[in-house]
Amino acid sequence: MGVKAVLRSLVVGAVLVALLGSTVSGATGSNARESSSAALASSVDHLSTGVSTAHSALSPSVTAALTQRARDLERASGLPASLGLEPNVGYSTVREGSLEVPANIAGDQVSPGPTSIGVNDLGFRSNSAGALEAYSYRTTSLDGTVTINNMSLLPVMTNASNAITVQENAVLNNVTLFGKSVYQIWAQNVIFYSVTGDQLQLLTDGWNFTGPPVALYQNDIYENSPGGYLFGGVYVHQVPLKPPAFTVRMPFTIRLYLNATNIDGRNALFFNYTLSSKYNITLGSQNFGTSINRGSFDWIIFNSTAGKPKSYRAPPASFLISGSQPSGIGLPNDAEIAICGPSDGFSAVARSLNATAQLLYLDSATGDYAAVPAAFTTTEDTGESVEGVDAHFTAASAAEGIAYLTSGPEFIYGLWNATASDIHDAPFAVRASPASTLIWVSPQSGTANDGFQNASAAWALATGPAMRFWLPTGPGETYALLGLANDYAPQYADLLARSSNSIDLATDPALGLYVPVIAFGNAQVAAIAQSGDGSLADPYVISYAQSQPISSLFGVFDLFTEPLYPGLLLSGVTAHVVIQDPPDLYIRYTASEIAGLAYNWGLVVPPWNYLPMEIYDSSNISIVGAHEISGWFPAFLTGFLMASLFLSNDSHVLVAHNAFSSMGSAMAIVDPFGNSSREDNTVFGNTFRGNALDQNAKFNSSLYVVLAFNTTYTGPPAVGGLGVFSSGNTIYDNLFATPIGAYSPPQNPLLSYVFDNDLGYQDYASVAAQYTNSWNIALEPANYVRMANGFALTGSIVGAPFQGGNVWSTWNGSLPYTDEGLIVGGGDRHPVPLPGSGFYAIVFEASGLPSGTPWSVTVDGKVHTATRPIQVVYAPTGEYAYSVAPAAGLTPHPRHGSVDLTGNHLVRIEFGS
């Protein structure tokens, strides 16, 4: 046994001895020694290969059960969101000869993600002819390790721009409950890691994979570690339980163990770990140095002996890895260690990555840990996914069970012993011009122009015009390259290994916009701008015409139904930028995407959409003149903050003169760090209306609606206009005609969710924030001019004779108006009445008075006084008499009169001698 193996065994054994000798009820020192020995013993049972019991994709009943379980977990306000680690409800298989093979590894072909990427032993390997054959073995201990040297993520709505999980997952078979040794427990040993916040949390999920209803019950568990509990039929646990989380900076290594043993005749499952980093690991004020060797953070003892004689001892349970014996719900009996999305079935998108993943099992024949016999890049049981990651190996790394993970086009394929002997990973390098070119890669069938296959393509997202990645090469493994850029003609090319691949697109402005507009930083904005130098006087102007749908390559949803790609994304931009007359970002989905939402989630959705615009960590951007900003999100995302225009951590952004057609949520302004700063964004002159799609009975139950969190609003969830979750913004002269016009609650789904997934806890009190925004300006004449980002903002969106607040279709005359309680901590003090509403404004505009002079007007017997030149009196339709009092020794002209109020009405008063 090597030194590393000895250390691993000592960690596992010492942890179990410590736990069994002190913390588990009734365990004696003798029992502890026996149980520790049992943990290090494994019944590796290599069955004959090539034997297959067909297992199909998940049945509709199982899919429905998993879907409902996911729904229960997601909707539970008391459950930390990071603990919702979803199974892969989209799992499917195909038959190859006598085998039922996961569809995405069928025929040992390279196929696209998104999926989780790492090392997965599915119980399949290639024989001498290169065909897959099944094998099976059992073990009582799995050792999965991930080292992350560096990583950055593509910003995406919800929490996927911030975090990932690292998951070690396997199915514990022949678990005994009440004397029956037929149960299967999907064990997930996980860390949640905030890439942007360097925060780490340990997580556990335990699911019953024996069969529907896919639920564990309280009496199934004899005892578990403190902090673990059942929720909605799933065993969950997190460490630390309360803030703060561990602070761990990259590079770091997390080693996760799943260990099965028996304690007092009962089956037990332990979740162990070690953690090391180049930098000190801290937990609040506690400093652990550069490593933690805690061993176990969670354990479950199952209720194995209930109802049996006192002498009964349950047979040992073990992890089964098998290509021929699926779990009871149809998902594979596999073992996997991978980088995944940030819980809840969501996907993360990697911009850059340098990492490794290693998977070992304890072999009873040698008493040592060994690399899994064969491996694939994908994980199959977990629903979380990561996009933009490739995996490769060498002969030396295969012997250690290690795959190298880097950024690149993501494909699913075999690693060691899972491909033909003449297939080898090789590096590819690509340089593209223009710099904004988006590169997609697909397995090739035919020549370059007809060999590219959209259905099997993956995006080689890069931080610049040059990229490098790895793919399998050998007989039959060739690739095609596709370069796409707005205002440029697409170009196909053969992709050659171990050589420099260049792709140069020819300009073709007639094509206009047909791929997303994406730029990180000022230099990338300059590369795509049609004019300007980035100054206030001459901003970069981005203006594309769209005459065709955005390529369906960008129409991908993750497992939890979130669209992966935006239509426009700017991040880290500080130069002055004008997005002028943005197009609607129309896209048509493939039949498979629509079918997937229907099959997995029961959602009936349109085959078309408008992709969102997203601005992150930026300033000085103006979005002006859009004829339609729209788009739908699936109903399963209700409760997560989504929007067709999503501003996150931005300042000095102007959104003006745009038409929003809301299919659920039109716009959101978010400070993801709470209420920490004044953002100084301006929202002016926009119309927010609903879309007819929301009234379509075929679709409306499948589409996202806004939830009003922690407000006095008593209405139902509905289509929304503007959500504001930050402070210091000025919002005026907008027409809000959606059922929920604007909302700004003190606690909101994004903050609680980001807090949960960046810091690990759903503690609403810790993220509560009462936002302070200006929902109106001081009363001014209609021709008043206010400057924002070089734009002159003036006039009224409904032709009113004054400027003040916003136009609300639901205004009931109350002041300040809070949209029926949806705006907390503020409101509109000068609403602009909507024509046709029957409730209007009499606007008195005075001239000739010294600045700051008080003056008063009496309307219908009530006196109104102001020191500004404008006064507004609100009243229902009718005839009203008024009189104006002298001021500062000056006489008003006219002094009195009457108004027939059938609309907003202006009365000019001139003071003189």
Buried (B, 14 or more C-beta within 10 A) or exposed (E): EEEEBEEBBEBBBBBBBBBBBEEBEEBEEEBBBBBBEBBBBBEBEEBEBBBBEEBEBBEEEBBBBBBBBBEBBBEBEEBBBBBBBBBBBBBBBBEBEEBBBBBBBBEBBBBBBBBBBBBBBBBBBBEEEBBBBBBBBBBBBBBBBBBBBEBEBBBBBBBBBBBBBBBBBBBBBBBBBBBBBEBBBBBBBBBBBBBBBBBBBBBBBBBBBBBBEBBBEEEBBBBBBEBBBBBBBBBBBBBBEEBBBBBBEBBBBBBBBBBBBBBBBBBBBBBBBBBBBEBEBBBEEEEBEEBBBBBBBBBBBBBBBBEBEEEBEBEBBBBBBBBBBBBBBBBBBBBBBBBBBBBBBBBBBBBBBBBBBBBBBBBBEEEBBBBBBBBBBBBBBBBBBBBBBBBBBBEEBBEBBBBBBBBBBBBBBBBBBBBBEEBBBBBBBBBBBBBBBBBBBBBBEEEBEEBBBEEBBBBBBBBEBEBBBBBBBBEBBBBBBBBBBBBBEBBBBBBBBEEEBBBEBEEEEEBBBBBBBBBBBBEBBBBBBEEBEBEEEEBBBBBBEBEEBBBBBBBBBBBBBBBBBBBBBBBBBBBBBBBBBBBBBBBBBBEEBBEBBEBBBBBBBBEBBBBBBBBBBBBBBBBBBBEBBBBBBBBBBBBBBBBBBBBBBBBBBBBBBBBBBBBBBBBBBBBBBBBEEBBBBBBBBBBBBBBEBBEEEEBBEBBBBBBBBEBEBEEEBBBBBBBBBBBBBBBBBBBBBBBBBBBBBBBBBBBBBBBBBBBBBBBBEBBBBEBBBBBBBEBBBBEBEBEBBBBEBBBBBBEBBBBBBBBBBBBEEEEBBBBBBBBBBBBBBBBBBBBEBEBBBBBBBBEBBEEEBEBBBBBEEEEBEBEBBBBBBBBEEEEBEBBBBEBEEBBBEEEEEEBEBEBBBBBEBBBEE
